[in-house]
Amino acid sequence: MATMLTRRRVIQVGATATGGFALGVTLSGCEAEQKHPLAKEGGKVGLYVRIEPDNRVTIGAPSTEMGQGINTSLPMMIAEELDVDWAQVSIAQMPLMIKKREDGEGYIWVHFPQGAGGSTSVIDGWPLLREAGAKARQMLVAAAAARWKVSPDTCATEAGVIRHKASGKTLIYGDVAADAAKLPEPKDAPVLKARADYRILGKPTRNAQARAIVMGREVFGVDAEMPGMLHAVVLRAPAFDAQVETIDDAAALAVKGVKHIVRLDGPKVGEAYTRIVASGVAVVAETLWAAMKGREALKVAWSKSPWAKESTEASRVEMERLLKGRGQIVNNEGDFDGALHNAARKIERVYEVPYVSHATMEPQNCIAHVREDAVDIIAPTQAPGYASRLTNAITGIDRGKISLKLTRLGGGFGRRLEADYVAEAVMISKEIKAPVRVFWTREDDMAHDFYRPNGRHHMIMGVDQAGRVVAWKHRLATAGKNNRRDGVKPEEIWEADFYGMGYPGKLVPNFQREYFLLQSGAPRRSWRAPGHTANAFAVQSFIDEAAHELGQDPLAFQLALIGGGDADLSYPTADEPFNPGRLAGVLKLAAAKAGWGEALPKGRGRGIAAHFTFTSYCAHVVDVTVTEGKLSVDRVVSAIDCGFAVNPLGVRAQVEGGINDALSVALGQEITINDGAVV
């Protein structure tokens, strides 16, 4: 085909071919759409706002959107303090914005940390983006006051209109936007609205980009294009840490459209994952189809994997062996051994979690064009700053000359905190001296992910005569998220899997946690915060089973463990102190709404669990039915306390998405390994 069909082009061609209407979508690729709309002359007020003469407002979304809703919630903060009508607001994705440090040593963010990881985008944006909106409003008021020759203090705003209080004169923002754009940004911190005056924040607000997504207009990484770009797929090592030995590319180069074969050397065993996840050979062609056919024809001889004996079963056996010994004591409060010895009853359980892939709806992809003195990148990334630093390391080109345009992500979950797919595109473009898009197939994505670590959790509890927990120990054998991460000391690897201190630490007088590192060739990293996803499962399951063994109601047992206090407890690495009362609050609310304690018919069960992480408290009550050994989930009732909800509808969507993801992972997403490779 002379012209490659984009997803958007397929939508239009399909509609017209069947006699329906054609969607009014630009089909010339994404280059025009990628030009930032705030960069026009005349109406750009401050860093994030552009206002048209008819009072339409475009607000720049600084962070990366992967379905968590921040391209709605963050602009809402700006819009609230800007004091506009939300119905007139459209959203534009900001590119990477960095600037040189004053001392000239490295780069810093221009204003806002643009990555999306660690669940902090809304928290980070709360002070910074409201101030940005308020400053833009001050500039608009100053421009109007100058036109009326009055003091700005005599003017007020509401819903995109400036009013002079004494005379009653009004101007819409669009009337003075061009004048405001010429004013310097105020240096002093502005006075922000009182929460009682909010018209946008705290109100349920639909996703600002939902219509564009369902109409096929939203730009994901796989939609983006760059003039003259070629297409690349990579044949990666068939087993962990295998290396390229020889390449026979004759048949691949004979495929029509194939232009280049590029060798990519990845890390060797024991080396950190500083660039790409696996060694491979890239096939570069005029079309994606030609590149894929060329890869099928490629013949590569690989070295034997140093992990050839690794398998899921072998790892399970090794974790069992590790837990029979002594590990690294990472938390030790009180006298666990003495308290357990004197306890009236000892309870033990073991829980396992498997490797899990991110399985993002959009596989990894990136467009890069490395020139002599500059680099252009278009990528769906959670970590644009890291991608920029990695590009600089590969090319030696100053970061100020690396342009990185961000697209919407078709899922992230921590996978796109890594930038290996960006590195691949940059390395290939540098070699062939042309723009190229690297595209991963679904099979590539499943076999070469940075997986959620596996783990075996050995839980031990001591209970006194009254049924109170007096001793608690959590022993974990795991491959570990931070293994083979550059700059992490061996004695600190545990911190990403236990997060400094965990529930019910500080609530049990004798508390201990012990860590064992499993050696594995499987790459692993962040996956919706791996420590929390695994530990919450083990801890809450253990509490539930202990309650049943003791003949106690699981809710009452956990509330007794939490206690009645509201005092904040110091939890190392937590963004804010853990408040037991807030955890008890979501447990009680979820239980009340779910009808906890009601009699259930035979074959039906009801469970309850709660967790605190990244400043939020959440509880779920899950109703299940078991029929002839088959489990079905009938209902989930959830309660969440995340503090002030910037967009309650967005919070609801995140809870619903988390439930769906959790059920999927729990019931069917195990990644298995054999012969040192993902099965």
PyMOL commands that set and color helices and strands:
alter all, ss='L'
color gray80, all
select helices_A, chain A and resi 7-17+31-34+37-39+70-82+86-88+121-148+152-154+173-181+195-197+210-214+221-223+250-253+288-297+312-323+336-342+384-395+399-401+415-417+420-432+442-447+490-492+495-498+530-550+554-562+580-594+648-668
alter helices_A, ss='H'
color red, helices_A
select strands_A, chain A and resi 44-45+49-51+57-61+89-93+98-100+107-109+155-158+161-164+170-172+230-236+244-248+258-264+280-285+299-302+328-333+345-353+355-356+365-370+375-379+402-406+436-439+455-463+469-478+510-517+604-613+616-627+630-641+670-671+673-674+677-678
alter strands_A, ss='S'
color yellow, strands_A
deselect
rebuild
show_as cartoon
